[in-house]
Amino acid sequence: MPASPTAPGPASPPVYWDYLSLPGLLAQQGGLDGNPSPDELHFIIVHQAFELWFKLVLSQLRLARDHLAAAHLPEEQVPFVVHHIGRVNVILRHCVDQFAVMETLPPQDFLAFRDKLTPASGFQSFQLREVEILLGLKNEDRVALGGIKPEAHIQNVGKSSPFDAYARLQATQMEVTLRDALHNWLMRTPIQGSSMNDPGDEGVVDGFLAEYLDHVRAHGEQTLAGLVAALGEGERAKMEPRIKMTLDEARKFLLIEDRAVRRARAGLLFIESYRELPLLAWPRLLIDTVVELEEQMLLFRNRHARMVERVIGRRIGTGGSSGVEYLDKTTAYRTFPELWTVRSTLLPRAMLPALRRREKYGVE
């Protein structure tokens, strides 16, 4: 009888370094000449670590965005969005702390190899640009480098590289941003029990906003009376315009002509105002998590600028930028301005408009 074919043996057990592809990974710190100095090796590893974290940030943002961009986001899936964005926030906090590792490189030691980088620059980090695009930062809101915006700069310098970073940025530009997904989700918030496609919803939303603004005015008058009582009648002329400005800014923010934006802002205001309602508990956490996300991005940019200033002072950047001056300008970026502006319009719970149709929000 012919011999039976030999059965395959058991698969080789995994080895830690093979699973993580460590031999290949650890061979990627050679720099341009394959023989970096100890300080240059330090510089390369720190920046490669940043890029690995950016890769994970992009993955988590896309997972959160995909949930949020769905036509209908079931209540039980909101915690997943909070989880993924929360993980991004922890990563960004870690990245902020990682700048302390970079600061162990003294200025003179960095200058010993800095010229080898020129004209390469952190301005060319296409993954950081990709993060900004995915969040929803518009190209026209970016700070330019020598009159050129980051994407155009990456397109120009990338012509000498075999990797097409610009194509990746273009592909990301075609995706739904986290900002747009959040806006569309907020737009669907039930307001005073009325959902977006319910008959008469527009009137319900406008009625809620009108009532809310009446309460903002009353709260302003109450605040002014308290200040005058405490500081004296002579302070009225100084305080009254400030109180009026608060009301004017609230009207401008909430009564915007664009109906879709108006409903989204009304939804945001409703969630922030009635955040103790069971149905709004996770939406409130989601908004807080996105606010923290933007805060962490601002802290990252500021910490980056301070690290650069500590190591190279205010000299020109390797890519030709103004260095610290350019980095400081990027700290003005805001991707989710509404989430911050709404906080100027919030009222004490005791002065909120009465909640209608409480059963819609899980209240017995």
Secondary structure as UniProt FT lines:
FT   HELIX           16..19
FT   TURN            20..21
FT   HELIX           22..25
FT   TURN            26..27
FT   TURN            31..33
FT   HELIX           38..68
FT   HELIX           75..77
FT   HELIX           78..102
FT   TURN            103..104
FT   HELIX           107..114
FT   TURN            115..119
FT   HELIX           122..124
FT   HELIX           126..135
FT   HELIX           139..141
FT   TURN            146..147
FT   HELIX           150..157
FT   HELIX           158..160
FT   HELIX           165..173
FT   HELIX           178..187
FT   TURN            192..193
FT   TURN            196..197
FT   TURN            199..200
FT   HELIX           201..231
FT   HELIX           233..235
FT   HELIX           236..254
FT   HELIX           259..273
FT   TURN            274..276
FT   HELIX           278..280
FT   HELIX           281..312
FT   TURN            313..314
FT   TURN            318..319
FT   HELIX           324..330
FT   TURN            331..332
FT   HELIX           337..341
FT   HELIX           342..344
FT   HELIX           349..351
FT   HELIX           358..361
//
